[in-house]
Amino acid sequence: MFKRWSILTSMFRKKTNLVQDYKHHAFGKYLLFTNITSSGATMFFGDLLQQELEYQQGKLSKRYDYGRLGRMLFIGLAVGPLHHYFYINLNKYIPGEP
């Protein structure tokens, strides 16, 4: 019984370490990359949902306009660094916890 418990706690510690490593890398070391990709993904999936709604309402003849999706992804990737540095500077002028 204690051996099983030891295995379970060992697995939990490994998963906890993975989560901590992910948080350290995604929200620390590679924060700019995280912000750029999340901005691009948000713009892409937001437009994807909007196009689906417009298609279901009969406003679009084709389900998806891939050129439009690509442009929205590009805009999201382009404004990601701007937002990143804006919020870093904002945090300097208005310090505190979010």
Phi and psi in radians as a Rosetta constraint file:
Dihedral C 1 N 2 CA 2 C 2 CIRCULARHARMONIC -1.208 0.35
Dihedral N 2 CA 2 C 2 N 3 CIRCULARHARMONIC -0.502 0.35
Dihedral C 2 N 3 CA 3 C 3 CIRCULARHARMONIC -1.173 0.35
Dihedral N 3 CA 3 C 3 N 4 CIRCULARHARMONIC -0.720 0.35
Dihedral C 3 N 4 CA 4 C 4 CIRCULARHARMONIC -1.088 0.35
Dihedral N 4 CA 4 C 4 N 5 CIRCULARHARMONIC -0.754 0.35
Dihedral C 4 N 5 CA 5 C 5 CIRCULARHARMONIC -1.077 0.35
Dihedral N 5 CA 5 C 5 N 6 CIRCULARHARMONIC -0.703 0.35
Dihedral C 5 N 6 CA 6 C 6 CIRCULARHARMONIC -1.102 0.35
Dihedral N 6 CA 6 C 6 N 7 CIRCULARHARMONIC -0.709 0.35
Dihedral C 6 N 7 CA 7 C 7 CIRCULARHARMONIC -1.136 0.35
Dihedral N 7 CA 7 C 7 N 8 CIRCULARHARMONIC -0.756 0.35
Dihedral C 7 N 8 CA 8 C 8 CIRCULARHARMONIC -1.108 0.35
Dihedral N 8 CA 8 C 8 N 9 CIRCULARHARMONIC -0.786 0.35
Dihedral C 8 N 9 CA 9 C 9 CIRCULARHARMONIC -1.155 0.35
Dihedral N 9 CA 9 C 9 N 10 CIRCULARHARMONIC -0.612 0.35
Dihedral C 9 N 10 CA 10 C 10 CIRCULARHARMONIC -1.124 0.35
Dihedral N 10 CA 10 C 10 N 11 CIRCULARHARMONIC -0.747 0.35
Dihedral C 10 N 11 CA 11 C 11 CIRCULARHARMONIC -1.117 0.35
Dihedral N 11 CA 11 C 11 N 12 CIRCULARHARMONIC -0.717 0.35
Dihedral C 11 N 12 CA 12 C 12 CIRCULARHARMONIC -1.101 0.35
Dihedral N 12 CA 12 C 12 N 13 CIRCULARHARMONIC -0.736 0.35
Dihedral C 12 N 13 CA 13 C 13 CIRCULARHARMONIC -1.098 0.35
Dihedral N 13 CA 13 C 13 N 14 CIRCULARHARMONIC -0.704 0.35
Dihedral C 13 N 14 CA 14 C 14 CIRCULARHARMONIC -1.107 0.35
Dihedral N 14 CA 14 C 14 N 15 CIRCULARHARMONIC -0.761 0.35
Dihedral C 14 N 15 CA 15 C 15 CIRCULARHARMONIC -1.159 0.35
Dihedral N 15 CA 15 C 15 N 16 CIRCULARHARMONIC -0.683 0.35
Dihedral C 15 N 16 CA 16 C 16 CIRCULARHARMONIC -1.090 0.35
Dihedral N 16 CA 16 C 16 N 17 CIRCULARHARMONIC -0.730 0.35
Dihedral C 16 N 17 CA 17 C 17 CIRCULARHARMONIC -1.113 0.35
Dihedral N 17 CA 17 C 17 N 18 CIRCULARHARMONIC -0.666 0.35
Dihedral C 17 N 18 CA 18 C 18 CIRCULARHARMONIC -1.105 0.35
Dihedral N 18 CA 18 C 18 N 19 CIRCULARHARMONIC -0.753 0.35
Dihedral C 18 N 19 CA 19 C 19 CIRCULARHARMONIC -1.115 0.35
Dihedral N 19 CA 19 C 19 N 20 CIRCULARHARMONIC -0.769 0.35
Dihedral C 19 N 20 CA 20 C 20 CIRCULARHARMONIC -1.116 0.35
Dihedral N 20 CA 20 C 20 N 21 CIRCULARHARMONIC -0.708 0.35
Dihedral C 20 N 21 CA 21 C 21 CIRCULARHARMONIC -1.108 0.35
Dihedral N 21 CA 21 C 21 N 22 CIRCULARHARMONIC -0.743 0.35
Dihedral C 21 N 22 CA 22 C 22 CIRCULARHARMONIC -1.073 0.35
Dihedral N 22 CA 22 C 22 N 23 CIRCULARHARMONIC -0.822 0.35
Dihedral C 22 N 23 CA 23 C 23 CIRCULARHARMONIC -1.072 0.35
Dihedral N 23 CA 23 C 23 N 24 CIRCULARHARMONIC -0.724 0.35
Dihedral C 23 N 24 CA 24 C 24 CIRCULARHARMONIC -1.090 0.35
Dihedral N 24 CA 24 C 24 N 25 CIRCULARHARMONIC -0.761 0.35
Dihedral C 24 N 25 CA 25 C 25 CIRCULARHARMONIC -1.340 0.35
Dihedral N 25 CA 25 C 25 N 26 CIRCULARHARMONIC -0.809 0.35
Dihedral C 25 N 26 CA 26 C 26 CIRCULARHARMONIC -1.260 0.35
Dihedral N 26 CA 26 C 26 N 27 CIRCULARHARMONIC -0.643 0.35
Dihedral C 26 N 27 CA 27 C 27 CIRCULARHARMONIC -1.955 0.35
Dihedral N 27 CA 27 C 27 N 28 CIRCULARHARMONIC 0.257 0.35
Dihedral C 27 N 28 CA 28 C 28 CIRCULARHARMONIC -2.357 0.35
Dihedral N 28 CA 28 C 28 N 29 CIRCULARHARMONIC -1.439 0.35
Dihedral C 28 N 29 CA 29 C 29 CIRCULARHARMONIC -1.108 0.35
Dihedral N 29 CA 29 C 29 N 30 CIRCULARHARMONIC -0.726 0.35
Dihedral C 29 N 30 CA 30 C 30 CIRCULARHARMONIC -2.011 0.35
Dihedral N 30 CA 30 C 30 N 31 CIRCULARHARMONIC 0.712 0.35
Dihedral C 30 N 31 CA 31 C 31 CIRCULARHARMONIC -1.101 0.35
Dihedral N 31 CA 31 C 31 N 32 CIRCULARHARMONIC -0.707 0.35
Dihedral C 31 N 32 CA 32 C 32 CIRCULARHARMONIC -1.050 0.35
Dihedral N 32 CA 32 C 32 N 33 CIRCULARHARMONIC -0.828 0.35
Dihedral C 32 N 33 CA 33 C 33 CIRCULARHARMONIC -1.053 0.35
Dihedral N 33 CA 33 C 33 N 34 CIRCULARHARMONIC -0.738 0.35
Dihedral C 33 N 34 CA 34 C 34 CIRCULARHARMONIC -1.075 0.35
Dihedral N 34 CA 34 C 34 N 35 CIRCULARHARMONIC -0.767 0.35
Dihedral C 34 N 35 CA 35 C 35 CIRCULARHARMONIC -1.176 0.35
Dihedral N 35 CA 35 C 35 N 36 CIRCULARHARMONIC -0.678 0.35
Dihedral C 35 N 36 CA 36 C 36 CIRCULARHARMONIC -1.137 0.35
Dihedral N 36 CA 36 C 36 N 37 CIRCULARHARMONIC -0.839 0.35
Dihedral C 36 N 37 CA 37 C 37 CIRCULARHARMONIC -1.193 0.35
Dihedral N 37 CA 37 C 37 N 38 CIRCULARHARMONIC -0.655 0.35
Dihedral C 37 N 38 CA 38 C 38 CIRCULARHARMONIC -1.214 0.35
Dihedral N 38 CA 38 C 38 N 39 CIRCULARHARMONIC -0.605 0.35
Dihedral C 38 N 39 CA 39 C 39 CIRCULARHARMONIC -1.147 0.35
Dihedral N 39 CA 39 C 39 N 40 CIRCULARHARMONIC -0.807 0.35
Dihedral C 39 N 40 CA 40 C 40 CIRCULARHARMONIC -1.101 0.35
Dihedral N 40 CA 40 C 40 N 41 CIRCULARHARMONIC -0.753 0.35
Dihedral C 40 N 41 CA 41 C 41 CIRCULARHARMONIC -1.152 0.35
Dihedral N 41 CA 41 C 41 N 42 CIRCULARHARMONIC -0.678 0.35
Dihedral C 41 N 42 CA 42 C 42 CIRCULARHARMONIC -1.117 0.35
Dihedral N 42 CA 42 C 42 N 43 CIRCULARHARMONIC -0.790 0.35
Dihedral C 42 N 43 CA 43 C 43 CIRCULARHARMONIC -1.119 0.35
Dihedral N 43 CA 43 C 43 N 44 CIRCULARHARMONIC -0.738 0.35
Dihedral C 43 N 44 CA 44 C 44 CIRCULARHARMONIC -1.104 0.35
Dihedral N 44 CA 44 C 44 N 45 CIRCULARHARMONIC -0.916 0.35
Dihedral C 44 N 45 CA 45 C 45 CIRCULARHARMONIC -1.264 0.35
Dihedral N 45 CA 45 C 45 N 46 CIRCULARHARMONIC -0.522 0.35
Dihedral C 45 N 46 CA 46 C 46 CIRCULARHARMONIC -1.108 0.35
Dihedral N 46 CA 46 C 46 N 47 CIRCULARHARMONIC -0.776 0.35
Dihedral C 46 N 47 CA 47 C 47 CIRCULARHARMONIC -1.217 0.35
Dihedral N 47 CA 47 C 47 N 48 CIRCULARHARMONIC -0.615 0.35
Dihedral C 47 N 48 CA 48 C 48 CIRCULARHARMONIC -1.039 0.35
Dihedral N 48 CA 48 C 48 N 49 CIRCULARHARMONIC -0.799 0.35
Dihedral C 48 N 49 CA 49 C 49 CIRCULARHARMONIC -1.147 0.35
Dihedral N 49 CA 49 C 49 N 50 CIRCULARHARMONIC -0.699 0.35
Dihedral C 49 N 50 CA 50 C 50 CIRCULARHARMONIC -1.109 0.35
Dihedral N 50 CA 50 C 50 N 51 CIRCULARHARMONIC -0.728 0.35
Dihedral C 50 N 51 CA 51 C 51 CIRCULARHARMONIC -1.136 0.35
Dihedral N 51 CA 51 C 51 N 52 CIRCULARHARMONIC -0.646 0.35
Dihedral C 51 N 52 CA 52 C 52 CIRCULARHARMONIC -1.117 0.35
Dihedral N 52 CA 52 C 52 N 53 CIRCULARHARMONIC -0.754 0.35
Dihedral C 52 N 53 CA 53 C 53 CIRCULARHARMONIC -1.106 0.35
Dihedral N 53 CA 53 C 53 N 54 CIRCULARHARMONIC -0.770 0.35
Dihedral C 53 N 54 CA 54 C 54 CIRCULARHARMONIC -1.121 0.35
Dihedral N 54 CA 54 C 54 N 55 CIRCULARHARMONIC -0.646 0.35
Dihedral C 54 N 55 CA 55 C 55 CIRCULARHARMONIC -1.150 0.35
Dihedral N 55 CA 55 C 55 N 56 CIRCULARHARMONIC -0.758 0.35
Dihedral C 55 N 56 CA 56 C 56 CIRCULARHARMONIC -1.195 0.35
Dihedral N 56 CA 56 C 56 N 57 CIRCULARHARMONIC -0.474 0.35
Dihedral C 56 N 57 CA 57 C 57 CIRCULARHARMONIC -1.474 0.35
Dihedral N 57 CA 57 C 57 N 58 CIRCULARHARMONIC -0.058 0.35
Dihedral C 57 N 58 CA 58 C 58 CIRCULARHARMONIC 1.452 0.35
Dihedral N 58 CA 58 C 58 N 59 CIRCULARHARMONIC 0.236 0.35
Dihedral C 58 N 59 CA 59 C 59 CIRCULARHARMONIC -1.464 0.35
Dihedral N 59 CA 59 C 59 N 60 CIRCULARHARMONIC -0.356 0.35
Dihedral C 59 N 60 CA 60 C 60 CIRCULARHARMONIC -2.070 0.35
Dihedral N 60 CA 60 C 60 N 61 CIRCULARHARMONIC 2.460 0.35
Dihedral C 60 N 61 CA 61 C 61 CIRCULARHARMONIC -1.444 0.35
Dihedral N 61 CA 61 C 61 N 62 CIRCULARHARMONIC -0.600 0.35
Dihedral C 61 N 62 CA 62 C 62 CIRCULARHARMONIC -1.773 0.35
Dihedral N 62 CA 62 C 62 N 63 CIRCULARHARMONIC 2.633 0.35
Dihedral C 62 N 63 CA 63 C 63 CIRCULARHARMONIC -1.154 0.35
Dihedral N 63 CA 63 C 63 N 64 CIRCULARHARMONIC -0.845 0.35
Dihedral C 63 N 64 CA 64 C 64 CIRCULARHARMONIC -2.299 0.35
Dihedral N 64 CA 64 C 64 N 65 CIRCULARHARMONIC 2.407 0.35
Dihedral C 64 N 65 CA 65 C 65 CIRCULARHARMONIC -1.778 0.35
Dihedral N 65 CA 65 C 65 N 66 CIRCULARHARMONIC 1.759 0.35
Dihedral C 65 N 66 CA 66 C 66 CIRCULARHARMONIC -1.181 0.35
Dihedral N 66 CA 66 C 66 N 67 CIRCULARHARMONIC -0.523 0.35
Dihedral C 66 N 67 CA 67 C 67 CIRCULARHARMONIC -1.116 0.35
Dihedral N 67 CA 67 C 67 N 68 CIRCULARHARMONIC -0.749 0.35
Dihedral C 67 N 68 CA 68 C 68 CIRCULARHARMONIC -1.117 0.35
Dihedral N 68 CA 68 C 68 N 69 CIRCULARHARMONIC -0.725 0.35
Dihedral C 68 N 69 CA 69 C 69 CIRCULARHARMONIC -1.071 0.35
Dihedral N 69 CA 69 C 69 N 70 CIRCULARHARMONIC -0.726 0.35
Dihedral C 69 N 70 CA 70 C 70 CIRCULARHARMONIC -1.126 0.35
Dihedral N 70 CA 70 C 70 N 71 CIRCULARHARMONIC -0.707 0.35
Dihedral C 70 N 71 CA 71 C 71 CIRCULARHARMONIC -1.143 0.35
Dihedral N 71 CA 71 C 71 N 72 CIRCULARHARMONIC -0.697 0.35
Dihedral C 71 N 72 CA 72 C 72 CIRCULARHARMONIC -1.171 0.35
Dihedral N 72 CA 72 C 72 N 73 CIRCULARHARMONIC -0.679 0.35
Dihedral C 72 N 73 CA 73 C 73 CIRCULARHARMONIC -1.072 0.35
Dihedral N 73 CA 73 C 73 N 74 CIRCULARHARMONIC -0.786 0.35
Dihedral C 73 N 74 CA 74 C 74 CIRCULARHARMONIC -1.071 0.35
Dihedral N 74 CA 74 C 74 N 75 CIRCULARHARMONIC -0.781 0.35
Dihedral C 74 N 75 CA 75 C 75 CIRCULARHARMONIC -1.075 0.35
Dihedral N 75 CA 75 C 75 N 76 CIRCULARHARMONIC -0.757 0.35
Dihedral C 75 N 76 CA 76 C 76 CIRCULARHARMONIC -1.071 0.35
Dihedral N 76 CA 76 C 76 N 77 CIRCULARHARMONIC -0.723 0.35
Dihedral C 76 N 77 CA 77 C 77 CIRCULARHARMONIC -1.198 0.35
Dihedral N 77 CA 77 C 77 N 78 CIRCULARHARMONIC -0.540 0.35
Dihedral C 77 N 78 CA 78 C 78 CIRCULARHARMONIC -1.325 0.35
Dihedral N 78 CA 78 C 78 N 79 CIRCULARHARMONIC -0.659 0.35
Dihedral C 78 N 79 CA 79 C 79 CIRCULARHARMONIC -1.509 0.35
Dihedral N 79 CA 79 C 79 N 80 CIRCULARHARMONIC -0.203 0.35
Dihedral C 79 N 80 CA 80 C 80 CIRCULARHARMONIC -0.967 0.35
Dihedral N 80 CA 80 C 80 N 81 CIRCULARHARMONIC -0.863 0.35
Dihedral C 80 N 81 CA 81 C 81 CIRCULARHARMONIC -1.125 0.35
Dihedral N 81 CA 81 C 81 N 82 CIRCULARHARMONIC -0.620 0.35
Dihedral C 81 N 82 CA 82 C 82 CIRCULARHARMONIC -1.075 0.35
Dihedral N 82 CA 82 C 82 N 83 CIRCULARHARMONIC -0.803 0.35
Dihedral C 82 N 83 CA 83 C 83 CIRCULARHARMONIC -1.120 0.35
Dihedral N 83 CA 83 C 83 N 84 CIRCULARHARMONIC -0.697 0.35
Dihedral C 83 N 84 CA 84 C 84 CIRCULARHARMONIC -1.000 0.35
Dihedral N 84 CA 84 C 84 N 85 CIRCULARHARMONIC -0.927 0.35
Dihedral C 84 N 85 CA 85 C 85 CIRCULARHARMONIC -1.278 0.35
Dihedral N 85 CA 85 C 85 N 86 CIRCULARHARMONIC -0.524 0.35
Dihedral C 85 N 86 CA 86 C 86 CIRCULARHARMONIC -1.065 0.35
Dihedral N 86 CA 86 C 86 N 87 CIRCULARHARMONIC -0.822 0.35
Dihedral C 86 N 87 CA 87 C 87 CIRCULARHARMONIC -1.265 0.35
Dihedral N 87 CA 87 C 87 N 88 CIRCULARHARMONIC -0.509 0.35
Dihedral C 87 N 88 CA 88 C 88 CIRCULARHARMONIC -1.136 0.35
Dihedral N 88 CA 88 C 88 N 89 CIRCULARHARMONIC -0.800 0.35
Dihedral C 88 N 89 CA 89 C 89 CIRCULARHARMONIC -1.189 0.35
Dihedral N 89 CA 89 C 89 N 90 CIRCULARHARMONIC -0.646 0.35
Dihedral C 89 N 90 CA 90 C 90 CIRCULARHARMONIC -1.084 0.35
Dihedral N 90 CA 90 C 90 N 91 CIRCULARHARMONIC -0.657 0.35
Dihedral C 90 N 91 CA 91 C 91 CIRCULARHARMONIC -1.156 0.35
Dihedral N 91 CA 91 C 91 N 92 CIRCULARHARMONIC -0.487 0.35
Dihedral C 91 N 92 CA 92 C 92 CIRCULARHARMONIC -1.231 0.35
Dihedral N 92 CA 92 C 92 N 93 CIRCULARHARMONIC -0.666 0.35
Dihedral C 92 N 93 CA 93 C 93 CIRCULARHARMONIC -1.476 0.35
Dihedral N 93 CA 93 C 93 N 94 CIRCULARHARMONIC -0.522 0.35
Dihedral C 93 N 94 CA 94 C 94 CIRCULARHARMONIC -2.178 0.35
Dihedral N 94 CA 94 C 94 N 95 CIRCULARHARMONIC 1.427 0.35
Dihedral C 94 N 95 CA 95 C 95 CIRCULARHARMONIC -1.262 0.35
Dihedral N 95 CA 95 C 95 N 96 CIRCULARHARMONIC 2.814 0.35
Dihedral C 95 N 96 CA 96 C 96 CIRCULARHARMONIC 2.358 0.35
Dihedral N 96 CA 96 C 96 N 97 CIRCULARHARMONIC 3.037 0.35
Dihedral C 96 N 97 CA 97 C 97 CIRCULARHARMONIC -1.420 0.35
Dihedral N 97 CA 97 C 97 N 98 CIRCULARHARMONIC 2.477 0.35
